[in-house]
Amino acid sequence: MLAGQFRGYSVERLMRFLVALGHDVEIVVKPKKRGAAELRVAWQ
């Protein structure tokens, strides 16, 4: 995983890694405003 290889890891497992490293994980689902729906991942 340190080399950027994420195959074989579920999304749930990746989220658990982030929590174990002291990060909050937030998933927000909302209706689209207009145009095409989008997927966005933000890191702070």
LINDA-V932597 format. One record per pair of residues at least 12 apart in sequence whose C-alpha atoms are under 7 Angstrom apart, sorted by the first residue. I is the first residue (numbers start at 0). J is the second residue. D is the distance in whole Angstrom. If there is no record, write none. Layout:
# LINDA-V932597
<<I	J	D> <I	J	D>>
This chain:
# LINDA-V932597
none
